[in-house]
């Protein structure tokens, strides 16, 4: 019961953190597109790419962001982190990442953001190939 309470209690700050991360990535993507402080924007995106196990945040961005460029960067971060951390991930984690990517592509097949779907498909393919 305490574990359930802790999980429930932790979910709100966790959601706030995920939303904050998504907002930071969206702002960085907008800044790059508008040529406003591109160095800081690139540093923000790079920090997501280089962070340890950013999968939850990246999945949140893919599922909730309205910005295609933010989704693209999130997919790229999943790829970079998974390749970097492949030997540390459990078999279930690996399958979960591949499954997420494939399900995302299937669920958003009609999306006008083809470049996002192509990136997520590419990530799934690279992770599947790595698993062989």
Backbone torsions as a table, in degrees:
resi	resn	phi	psi	omega
1	UNK	NA	-42.1	178.8
2	UNK	-63.3	-37.5	178.8
3	UNK	-61.5	-41.8	178.5
4	UNK	-62.9	-41.5	179.3
5	UNK	-65.5	-40.8	179.2
6	UNK	-64.5	-42.2	-179.9
7	UNK	-63.6	-42.5	179.0
8	UNK	-66.0	-43.3	179.6
9	UNK	-64.9	-34.8	-179.8
10	UNK	-77.5	-19.6	-173.2
11	UNK	-69.0	-33.2	179.9
12	UNK	-68.1	-50.3	176.2
13	UNK	-62.2	-34.0	179.1
14	UNK	-63.6	-44.6	177.8
15	UNK	-62.0	-42.8	178.3
16	UNK	-62.0	-40.2	179.3
17	UNK	-66.4	-42.0	178.6
18	UNK	-62.9	-43.1	178.7
19	UNK	-65.0	-39.0	178.7
20	UNK	-63.9	-43.2	178.3
21	UNK	-63.2	-45.0	179.3
22	UNK	-60.1	-45.2	179.7
23	UNK	-61.1	-42.3	-180.0
24	UNK	-62.9	-41.6	179.6
25	UNK	-68.6	-41.4	177.6
26	UNK	-61.9	-42.7	178.8
27	UNK	-63.7	-41.2	178.6
28	UNK	-63.9	-42.8	179.0
29	UNK	-63.3	-42.4	177.3
30	UNK	-63.3	-42.2	-179.4
31	UNK	-62.1	-40.6	178.7
32	UNK	-65.1	-44.1	-179.3
33	UNK	-63.4	-33.7	-178.1
34	UNK	-96.6	5.9	179.3
35	UNK	57.5	39.1	177.5
36	UNK	-105.9	111.5	179.0
37	UNK	47.8	59.9	-176.3
38	UNK	-63.1	-29.4	-179.9
39	UNK	-64.2	-43.7	178.7
40	UNK	-67.5	-39.0	179.3
41	UNK	-64.1	-44.2	178.1
42	UNK	-63.8	-36.2	178.1
43	UNK	-64.5	-38.1	178.0
44	UNK	-63.7	-45.9	179.6
45	UNK	-66.8	-39.9	178.4
46	UNK	-63.5	-36.2	179.5
47	UNK	-65.0	-35.2	175.0
48	UNK	-66.0	-45.3	-179.5
49	UNK	-61.7	-33.5	-175.1
50	UNK	-96.5	-5.0	-178.0
51	UNK	-72.6	154.2	-179.5
52	UNK	-77.1	126.7	178.1
53	UNK	45.5	65.5	-179.8
54	UNK	-84.7	16.6	-169.2
55	UNK	-60.3	-44.2	-178.3
56	UNK	-62.6	-45.2	179.5
57	UNK	-64.6	-41.7	-179.3
58	UNK	-66.5	-41.1	177.7
59	UNK	-64.4	-39.3	177.7
60	UNK	-61.2	-43.8	179.1
61	UNK	-62.4	-46.3	179.9
62	UNK	-60.7	-38.4	-176.1
63	UNK	-82.6	-23.0	-170.7
64	UNK	-121.5	-20.1	-177.5
65	UNK	-73.3	147.1	175.3
66	UNK	-96.4	-1.4	-177.6
67	UNK	-102.6	120.4	178.7
68	UNK	-60.4	-38.6	-178.8
69	UNK	-66.3	-35.2	177.4
70	UNK	-67.3	-40.2	177.8
71	UNK	-63.8	-42.3	179.0
72	UNK	-59.7	-46.1	179.7
73	UNK	-64.8	-36.0	178.0
74	UNK	-65.1	-42.0	177.9
75	UNK	-63.7	-40.9	177.9
76	UNK	-62.4	-38.4	179.4
77	UNK	-68.0	-37.3	175.4
78	UNK	-59.6	-47.1	-179.6
79	UNK	-60.1	-51.9	-177.3
80	UNK	-59.5	-46.4	-178.0
81	UNK	-67.7	-42.1	-178.4
82	UNK	-64.6	-41.1	178.3
83	UNK	-66.6	-43.0	180.0
84	UNK	-64.9	-38.5	-173.1
85	UNK	-104.8	12.4	-172.6
86	UNK	-51.7	-44.9	-177.4
87	UNK	-70.0	-17.1	180.0
88	UNK	-91.8	-18.0	-177.2
89	UNK	-80.1	144.1	175.5
90	UNK	-75.4	164.7	176.8
91	UNK	-59.7	-38.9	178.0
92	UNK	-64.4	-40.6	177.8
93	UNK	-62.2	-42.8	179.8
94	UNK	-62.9	-48.0	178.5
95	UNK	-61.5	-39.2	-179.2
96	UNK	-63.1	-43.0	178.9
97	UNK	-64.3	-45.2	179.7
98	UNK	-64.0	-44.8	179.9
99	UNK	-62.1	-42.6	177.8
100	UNK	-57.5	-48.3	-177.9
101	UNK	-61.7	-46.1	-179.2
102	UNK	-65.0	-43.3	178.3
103	UNK	-64.0	-39.6	178.9
104	UNK	-59.2	-46.9	-178.8
105	UNK	-62.8	-42.5	-179.7
106	UNK	-65.9	-41.7	-177.6
107	UNK	-71.1	-24.5	-176.7
108	UNK	-114.0	24.7	-175.5
109	UNK	-57.0	-29.8	-179.6
110	UNK	-89.7	5.7	-177.1
111	UNK	-65.2	140.5	176.4
112	UNK	-73.9	-10.2	-179.2
113	UNK	-89.3	70.4	-177.3
114	UNK	-59.9	-33.6	-178.8
115	UNK	-66.8	-30.6	176.5
116	UNK	-70.1	-46.3	179.3
117	UNK	-61.9	-39.5	178.6
118	UNK	-63.6	-40.2	-179.9
119	UNK	-67.0	-46.4	-179.5
120	UNK	-64.5	-38.8	176.2
121	UNK	-62.4	-42.3	178.8
122	UNK	-62.6	-41.6	178.0
123	UNK	-61.4	-46.6	179.1
124	UNK	-58.7	-45.1	-179.3
125	UNK	-63.1	-43.4	-179.2
126	UNK	-65.7	-38.4	179.5
127	UNK	-71.3	-38.7	176.9
128	UNK	-63.4	-43.6	-179.9
129	UNK	-62.8	-40.2	179.6
130	UNK	-63.1	-31.1	-178.5
131	UNK	-74.8	-11.0	-178.1
132	UNK	-78.0	NA	NA
